[in-house]
Amino acid sequence: MIMKKLANFTMSLLLTLVLSLSLIAADKKLPASDDSLYDQVRRKLANDPDVRGGAFEVAVKDGVVTIKGVVEKDKIKSKATKVTMKVKGVKSVDNQLRVSPTRT
């Protein structure tokens, strides 16, 4: 009788430990996928009132974001980098935006 209770207690304790470890592992954040980063960066750039980057080309590879397109001022080019770096998971930005006051 005592052995059976001890076995049940041990099994319950083991199950509790396994479930706890599973929850802890599930709580750790996985790095954002490139597709997810692409979507988030596109949204941030398009919604920024200064950048208005809806027409930019955006590519993401291993967390590195490349932005291409044309802007009117250096200030907008710089802000595009800052906006992109605010997206969680972005490692770096390759800002290839061209500055052209006439936006051709």
C-alpha positions in Angstrom: 0.0 0.0 0.0 2.8 2.5 0.9 4.7 1.5 -2.2 1.7 2.3 -4.4 1.2 5.7 -2.8 4.8 6.5 -3.2 4.7 5.4 -6.8 1.6 7.6 -7.4 3.3 10.6 -5.6 6.5 10.1 -7.7 4.5 10.0 -10.9 2.5 13.1 -10.0 5.7 14.9 -9.1 7.4 13.9 -12.4 4.3 15.0 -14.4 4.3 18.3 -12.7 7.9 18.8 -13.4 7.6 17.9 -17.1 4.6 20.2 -17.5 6.4 23.1 -15.7 9.4 22.7 -18.0 7.2 22.6 -21.0 5.5 25.9 -20.0 8.8 27.5 -19.3 10.2 26.5 -22.7 7.0 27.6 -24.5 7.3 31.0 -22.8 10.7 31.8 -24.4 10.2 33.9 -27.5 11.4 32.5 -30.8 13.0 34.9 -33.1 10.6 36.6 -35.5 10.5 35.0 -39.0 11.7 37.0 -42.0 8.1 37.0 -43.3 6.8 38.4 -40.0 9.5 41.1 -40.0 8.7 42.0 -43.6 5.1 42.6 -42.7 5.9 44.6 -39.6 8.5 46.8 -41.3 6.2 47.5 -44.3 3.4 48.5 -41.9 5.7 50.7 -39.8 7.2 52.5 -42.8 3.9 53.0 -44.6 2.2 54.4 -41.4 5.0 56.8 -40.4 3.7 60.3 -41.2 7.2 61.5 -42.2 8.4 58.5 -44.1 5.2 57.4 -45.9 7.1 54.4 -47.1 4.3 52.4 -48.8 6.1 52.4 -52.1 9.5 51.2 -50.8 11.0 47.9 -51.7 11.6 45.9 -48.6 13.6 42.6 -48.3 14.5 40.7 -45.2 17.1 38.0 -44.9 18.0 36.5 -41.5 16.7 39.6 -39.7 18.6 42.1 -41.9 16.3 44.5 -43.6 17.1 46.1 -47.0 15.1 49.2 -48.0 15.1 50.5 -51.5 13.3 53.4 -53.1 13.4 57.2 -53.5 12.8 59.9 -50.8 12.9 63.7 -51.0 15.2 64.4 -48.1 18.1 62.9 -46.2 16.1 63.3 -43.0 13.4 60.9 -44.4 16.1 58.4 -45.3 17.5 58.5 -41.8 14.1 58.2 -40.2 13.3 55.2 -42.3 16.3 53.4 -40.7 15.2 54.5 -37.2 11.6 53.3 -37.8 12.8 50.0 -39.2 15.2 49.4 -36.2 12.2 49.8 -33.8 10.7 46.6 -35.1 11.6 43.8 -32.6 13.7 41.2 -34.3 15.4 43.5 -36.8 19.2 43.0 -36.5 20.3 45.7 -38.9 19.2 47.9 -41.8 20.8 48.2 -45.2 19.3 51.5 -46.2 19.6 51.9 -50.0 17.1 54.7 -50.3 18.1 57.3 -52.9 17.6 61.0 -52.1 16.1 63.0 -55.0 14.3 66.2 -54.2 12.0 65.7 -57.3 11.3 62.1 -56.4 11.8 60.7 -59.9 
